[in-house]
Amino acid sequence: MARRTTVVAFPGAHGQSLAGSLEQPPGDVSAYALFAHCFTCSKDSAATVRIARALAERGVAALRFDVTGLGESGGEFSQTNFTSTVEDLVSAADYLRGSHQALALPIGHSLGGAAAIAAVERIPEIQAVATIGAPADPWHVQHLLAPIRDRIASDCKAELSLGGPTFLIREQFLQDLAEQPQQRRIRELGCPLLVMHSPQDEVVGIGNASDIYKRALHPTSFVSLDGADHMLTRQDDAAYAAKILAQWASRYLDATRQPARLLAGAGGHATSDDVLRPPPTTAACAFRARSTPPRPARALSTGQPTGAPPLKPGTSADGDQHLTAQPETRSHIMTTTDPAALETDRNRIRAEHLRPAGRRPASSARGLHHTALLSSDVLTTVRFYQDILEFPLTELIENRDYPGSSHFFFDIGNGNLLAFFDFPGLDLGPYAEVLGGLHHVAISVDPQRWQHLVNKLKQNGIDHVIHSEVSVYFRDPDGARLELIADPLGEMYGHQVL
């Protein structure tokens, strides 16, 4: 008796017809699997077909199907998003439950892997889940949209081509990506997880597999698909993945087995709360895509440089719209002042205490050892400061003053360090500028490197304001205000300050 492929169709969450192919074993069925294909792919992509059929040869029936608006399924792709993909997976599980047997093993490739993880909490019979080349966060896919982000921002939609058909992407697609609590889903997955990833994957980097593994609870397994590309285009790579997947799953795919709800420790460690994305804006087309996880959803000030006119929430100094700047929730009482009297006081203090360079005593200090800020999520902070700002991470140790807390450091040049603490489980509240608190941290960089970093801020959709052509102001993921200044150390805007 040979393996057989059956063409199926079933209704989606919104009534559209979803087209699928059910790969059935030559003999008895040990369990049913569901394959979620990659972004803009289809049920007939080479990796999807090969893995589904290889599983069937090993006794696992595998349903591969086209999500809404792709392949042979109905609906408009432009009306879909990550959430609708998850709903399609739930609809496919409903079909299997009603027509065959409850889904035991969802498998997801690339963005489909993130969707498979997201669907677990909505399909109670799942006994295990596997990902192949999956991003740790659905937000990762937005880097593919970099060529059309400006068009989406201005027109609320844009056409995207990834070397094949053209797809219409609407603003709501990005908004939906930004709202996904994927870190929580991974942490609370509650069933065995297999993470498969190629170290040579140039579309979704291997670091995503590490992030997933560290956040998930045991039993979590990792298998390296060494030498494979992202799409598993070589038949041997797909066959190897299927063989390992079937062997791993056999330990968990038992119709009499209760779905596992895990209590064991994590593969690396469970992280703190999700990096929350900004809520969808009510202003049309005001969304700006970001390639790093955006700051937590908390009230932040607009981040304009001192002396600049107040910015309206949602606008930058040059009038460009942006989403993340919001009004401060902490109000400050402003009293009437006398500028002339303040200038007199300033001159008096300068005359009494400021000495010429040649008459100043040597400083008692050797330098700034480190400045310590607060972080709500260690990984997000590392990605921001090391990957975007290019400040190398130099150490990550336990904070002796708070159980579970990390103390980590970045090299900002000249023997100086920028340090951070996180405090898991402690609600620190929103960032605020108060007496005794932080106004901003100014870091000097070479002029050419300054322009390079400004370009990276633009490329990553990070709101910023340029002042005097040598300073750029912006905020880190937790709202701390930063300045990169192209002036040398000891100089500022033509003034010798040291």
C-alpha positions in Angstrom: 0.0 0.0 0.0 1.5 3.4 -1.0 1.4 6.8 0.5 -1.5 8.8 -0.9 -2.3 12.5 -1.3 -5.9 13.6 -0.9 -7.1 17.1 -2.0 -9.2 18.7 0.7 -11.0 22.0 1.3 -12.4 23.5 4.5 -13.9 26.8 5.6 -11.7 29.5 7.1 -12.6 31.6 10.1 -14.4 34.2 7.9 -16.1 31.8 5.5 -13.4 31.7 2.8 -12.5 28.3 1.3 -9.0 27.0 2.3 -7.4 24.5 0.0 -5.2 21.7 1.3 -3.5 18.4 0.5 -3.6 15.7 3.1 -0.6 13.3 2.9 -1.7 10.0 4.4 0.6 7.0 5.4 0.5 3.7 3.6 -0.6 2.0 6.8 -2.0 3.1 10.1 -1.9 6.7 11.1 -0.1 7.3 14.4 -1.0 11.0 14.6 -2.0 14.1 12.5 0.4 16.9 11.8 -0.3 20.3 10.3 2.3 22.2 8.2 2.2 26.0 8.2 4.1 27.4 5.2 6.4 30.4 5.1 5.4 34.1 4.4 3.9 34.4 0.8 4.7 30.7 0.2 2.2 28.0 -0.5 1.3 24.4 0.4 3.1 23.3 -2.7 6.6 24.8 -1.9 9.3 22.2 -2.2 10.1 22.0 1.5 6.5 21.8 2.6 5.7 19.0 0.2 8.9 17.0 0.9 8.6 17.2 4.7 4.8 16.4 4.7 5.3 13.4 2.5 8.3 12.2 4.4 6.3 12.3 7.6 3.5 10.3 6.0 6.0 7.6 5.0 6.8 7.4 8.7 3.2 7.0 9.8 2.3 10.6 10.5 -0.5 12.1 8.4 0.3 15.6 7.4 -2.0 18.4 6.2 -0.4 21.2 4.2 -2.7 24.0 3.1 -2.7 27.5 1.6 -3.5 30.3 4.0 -6.1 32.9 3.0 -5.3 34.7 -0.2 -2.4 32.5 -1.3 -2.2 29.5 -3.6 -5.6 27.9 -4.2 -7.3 29.3 -1.1 -9.9 32.0 -1.3 -9.9 35.5 0.2 -7.7 38.6 -0.4 -4.1 38.4 0.8 -4.1 42.2 1.3 -6.8 41.7 4.0 -4.7 39.2 5.9 -2.1 39.5 8.7 -0.3 37.3 11.2 -3.5 37.0 13.3 -5.5 35.7 10.4 -2.8 33.2 9.6 -3.1 31.8 13.2 -6.9 31.7 12.7 -6.4 29.7 9.5 -4.3 27.2 11.5 -7.1 26.9 14.0 -9.6 26.3 11.2 -7.4 23.6 9.8 -7.2 22.0 13.2 -11.0 22.2 13.4 -11.2 20.4 10.1 -8.9 17.6 11.2 -10.8 17.2 14.5 -14.1 16.9 12.7 -13.1 14.8 9.7 -10.2 12.7 10.9 -8.4 13.0 14.3 -7.4 15.9 16.5 -4.2 17.7 15.6 -1.3 16.6 17.6 1.7 18.2 15.9 1.8 21.7 14.3 4.9 22.3 12.2 5.8 25.8 11.0 8.4 26.9 8.5 9.8 30.5 8.8 6.9 32.9 9.8 4.7 29.8 9.8 6.8 28.6 12.7 5.9 31.7 14.7 2.2 31.1 13.7 2.4 27.5 14.9 3.6 28.6 18.3 0.9 31.2 18.5 -1.8 28.7 17.6 -0.9 26.2 20.4 -2.9 28.1 23.1 -6.1 27.8 20.9 -5.8 24.1 20.0 -6.1 22.0 23.3 -5.2 18.6 21.8 -1.7 19.6 20.6 1.0 17.4 22.1 4.1 18.9 20.6 5.2 21.6 18.2 8.1 22.1 15.8 9.6 25.1 14.0 11.9 25.2 11.0 13.9 28.4 10.4 11.4 30.4 12.5 11.8 33.9 13.8 11.7 34.4 17.5 9.1 37.2 17.0 6.7 37.8 14.0 8.1 41.3 13.9 11.2 40.0 12.2 9.3 39.7 8.9 9.1 43.5 8.7 12.7 43.7 7.4 11.4 42.2 4.2 9.1 45.2 3.9 12.0 47.7 4.1 11.7 48.7 0.4 8.1 49.7 0.8 7.9 51.1 4.3 7.8 54.7 3.2 5.1 54.0 0.7 3.0 52.2 3.3 3.5 55.2 5.6 2.3 57.6 3.0 -0.4 55.6 1.2 -1.4 53.0 3.8 -0.5 50.3 1.4 2.2 49.2 -1.1 3.0 46.4 -3.4 5.7 43.9 -2.5 7.6 41.5 -4.7 9.9 38.9 -3.2 11.2 37.5 -6.5 7.8 36.1 -7.5 4.2 37.3 -7.5 3.4 40.8 -6.3 1.5 41.1 -3.0 -0.4 44.1 -1.7 0.6 44.9 1.9 -1.5 47.3 4.0 -0.7 49.2 7.1 -2.8 46.9 9.2 -0.4 44.1 8.5 2.4 45.9 10.2 0.2 47.0 13.1 -0.8 43.4 13.7 2.8 42.3 13.7 3.6 44.9 16.3 0.9 43.6 18.7 1.9 40.0 18.9 2.9 38.8 22.5 5.2 36.1 21.1 7.7 36.0 24.0 4.8 35.2 26.4 3.5 32.5 24.0 6.9 30.8 23.9 7.4 31.0 27.6 3.9 29.6 28.3 3.9 27.1 25.4 3.1 24.2 27.7 4.2 21.4 25.4 7.4 19.9 24.0 9.1 22.0 21.4 11.6 21.2 18.6 13.6 24.1 17.1 15.3 23.3 13.8 17.5 26.0 12.2 20.4 26.3 9.8 23.5 28.2 11.0 23.8 29.4 7.4 20.2 30.8 7.3 20.6 34.3 5.7 16.9 35.2 5.9 16.1 34.4 9.6 19.4 34.3 11.5 20.4 31.5 13.8 20.1 33.9 16.8 16.3 33.5 16.5 16.6 29.8 17.3 18.7 30.7 20.3 16.1 33.2 21.5 13.3 30.7 21.2 15.3 28.0 22.9 16.2 30.2 25.8 12.6 31.4 26.4 10.9 28.0 26.2 10.5 25.6 29.1 11.8 22.0 28.9 11.5 19.7 27.1 12.9 21.9 24.3 15.2 20.4 21.7 17.4 22.1 19.1 18.6 20.5 15.9 21.1 22.2 13.6 20.3 21.9 9.9 23.9 22.6 9.0 24.5 23.6 5.4 20.8 24.1 4.5 19.4 27.3 3.2 16.3 29.0 4.6 14.0 27.4 2.1 15.5 23.9 2.4 15.7 23.8 -1.4 18.0 20.7 -1.4 15.9 17.5 -1.2 18.4 16.0 1.2 18.0 18.8 3.7 14.2 18.5 3.7 14.5 14.7 4.0 16.9 15.0 7.0 14.6 17.5 8.7 11.6 15.2 8.3 13.5 12.2 9.6 14.6 14.0 12.7 11.2 15.5 13.2 9.4 12.2 13.0 11.8 10.5 15.3 11.6 13.3 17.9 7.8 13.5 17.7 7.4 9.7 18.2 8.1 10.2 21.8 5.2 12.6 22.2 2.6 11.6 19.6 0.5 9.2 21.6 -3.3 9.3 21.3 -3.6 8.2 24.9 -1.1 10.7 26.2 -2.4 13.9 27.9 -1.0 17.1 26.4 2.0 18.1 28.5 1.8 21.3 30.6 5.4 22.0 31.6 6.8 23.1 34.9 10.4 22.4 34.3 13.2 25.0 34.0 13.9 26.7 30.8 16.4 25.8 28.1 18.4 28.8 29.0 16.2 30.9 31.2 12.7 32.3 31.1 12.8 36.0 30.4 10.7 38.9 31.8 7.5 40.3 30.3 7.1 40.7 26.6 8.5 43.7 24.9 5.1 45.4 24.2 4.7 47.2 20.9 3.0 50.5 20.6 -0.8 50.3 20.2 -2.2 50.9 16.7 -2.4 54.6 16.0 -5.7 56.2 15.2 -4.1 58.6 12.7 -4.2 57.2 9.1 -0.9 55.8 7.9 1.1 57.0 10.9 2.6 53.6 11.6 6.4 53.4 11.2 8.0 50.0 10.9 10.9 49.1 13.1 13.4 46.3 12.8 14.2 46.1 16.4 11.5 45.4 19.1 9.9 48.8 19.9 9.9 50.3 23.3 7.4 49.1 25.9 3.9 50.6 25.6 4.3 53.3 28.1 4.0 57.1 28.0 7.2 58.7 26.7 8.2 62.3 26.1 8.9 63.4 22.6 12.6 63.4 22.9 13.4 66.8 21.4 16.7 68.5 22.3 16.8 71.0 25.1 15.9 74.4 23.8 13.8 73.1 20.8 10.2 74.1 20.6 7.8 71.5 22.1 6.8 68.8 19.6 3.3 67.6 19.2 2.9 63.9 19.9 3.2 62.0 16.7 5.5 64.6 14.9 9.2 65.1 14.7 11.1 68.4 14.5 10.9 68.5 10.7 7.2 67.7 10.7 7.5 64.0 9.8 4.9 61.8 11.4 5.9 59.1 13.8 4.1 56.8 16.2 6.1 56.3 19.3 6.4 59.8 20.7 3.6 60.4 23.2 2.9 63.0 25.8 4.3 62.6 29.2 1.9 61.4 31.8 3.8 63.1 34.6 2.9 66.7 34.7 5.4 69.5 35.6 4.3 72.8 37.1 5.9 75.7 35.2 6.3 79.0 37.0 7.2 82.4 35.6 10.9 83.1 35.5 13.1 86.2 34.9 15.7 85.4 32.1 17.8 88.4 33.0 18.0 87.4 36.6 18.9 83.9 35.7 21.7 85.2 33.4 23.0 87.3 36.3 23.1 84.3 38.5 24.9 82.2 35.8 27.5 84.9 35.4 28.0 85.1 39.2 28.5 81.4 39.5 30.9 81.4 36.5 33.0 84.2 38.0 33.2 82.6 41.5 33.8 79.0 40.5 35.1 78.6 36.9 38.8 78.8 36.6 41.0 79.0 33.5 42.4 75.7 32.3 45.9 76.4 33.4 44.7 77.2 37.0 42.4 74.3 37.6 43.6 71.6 39.9 43.8 68.0 38.6 40.6 66.0 39.0 40.5 63.5 41.8 38.8 61.0 39.4 40.5 58.8 36.9 37.4 58.7 34.6 33.8 57.5 34.4 33.9 53.8 35.2 30.3 53.3 34.1 26.9 54.9 34.0 24.1 52.5 35.0 20.6 52.6 33.5 17.6 50.3 33.8 16.4 47.7 31.3 13.0 46.0 31.1 14.4 43.2 28.9 18.0 42.1 28.7 17.9 40.7 25.1 16.0 43.8 23.7 18.6 46.1 25.3 21.5 44.0 23.9 20.0 44.1 20.4 19.5 47.8 20.5 22.9 48.9 21.9 25.1 46.2 20.2 23.3 45.6 16.9 22.1 49.1 16.1 24.4 51.5 17.9 27.4 49.1 17.6 28.5 49.3 21.2 30.0 45.9 21.9 28.6 43.9 24.9 31.6 43.3 27.2 30.1 41.4 30.1 26.9 40.0 31.5 26.9 38.9 35.1 24.4 38.5 38.0 23.5 41.6 39.9 24.4 40.8 43.5 21.8 43.1 44.9 18.6 41.6 43.5 17.9 37.9 43.0 17.7 37.0 39.3 18.8 40.4 38.2 21.5 40.9 35.5 24.2 43.5 35.3 25.7 44.0 31.8 28.0 46.4 30.1 28.7 48.0 26.7 31.9 49.5 25.5 31.3 53.2 24.5 35.0 53.9 23.8 37.9 55.6 25.6 37.7 53.0 28.4 34.2 54.0 29.3 31.2 51.7 29.9 27.5 52.0 29.7 25.9 49.6 32.1 22.4 48.3 32.8 20.4 46.4 35.4 17.2 44.5 35.0 14.9 43.7 37.8 12.7 40.7 36.9 9.3 40.8 38.6 9.6 44.3 39.8 7.3 46.9 38.1 9.6 50.0 37.8 6.9 52.1 36.2 7.3 54.4 33.1 10.4 56.4 32.3 10.2 59.9 33.7 12.6 62.9 33.9 12.8 64.0 37.5 15.3 65.7 39.8 18.0 63.2 40.5 17.1 61.2 37.4 18.5 60.9 33.9 18.1 63.7 31.4 20.2 62.2 28.6 23.4 60.4 27.9 25.7 62.0 25.3 28.2 59.8 23.5 30.8 61.1 21.1 31.4 59.3 17.8 33.6 60.0 14.8 31.7 62.2 12.2 31.7 59.5 9.6 30.5 56.9 12.1 27.9 59.4 13.3 26.3 59.6 9.8 26.5 55.8 9.5 24.6 55.4 12.8 22.0 58.1 11.9 21.4 56.1 8.7 20.9 53.0 10.8 18.4 54.8 13.0 16.5 55.7 9.8 16.7 52.2 8.4 15.4 50.7 11.6 12.5 53.2 11.9 13.7 54.7 15.2 12.4 58.2 15.8 15.1 60.8 16.2 15.8 64.5 16.0 19.0 66.1 14.5 20.2 69.2 16.2 23.0 71.6 15.0 24.0 69.0 12.3 26.2 67.2 14.8 23.8 65.8 17.4 21.1 63.2 17.0 18.6 62.6 19.9 16.6 59.5 20.3 15.3 57.0 22.9 16.3 53.5 23.8 13.7 50.7 24.1 12.9 51.8 27.7 12.6 55.5 27.0 16.1 56.7 28.2 17.1 59.7 26.0 20.4 59.3 24.2 22.5 61.7 22.1 25.2 60.8 19.6 27.4 63.8 19.0 30.0 64.1 16.3 32.0 66.7 18.2 35.2 65.4 19.8 35.4 64.7 23.5 35.8 68.0 25.4 34.1 70.1 22.6 30.5 71.0 22.1 29.0 73.2 19.4 32.2 75.2 19.1 32.8 75.5 22.8 35.8 74.0 24.6 34.1 72.4 27.6 37.2 70.5 28.8 
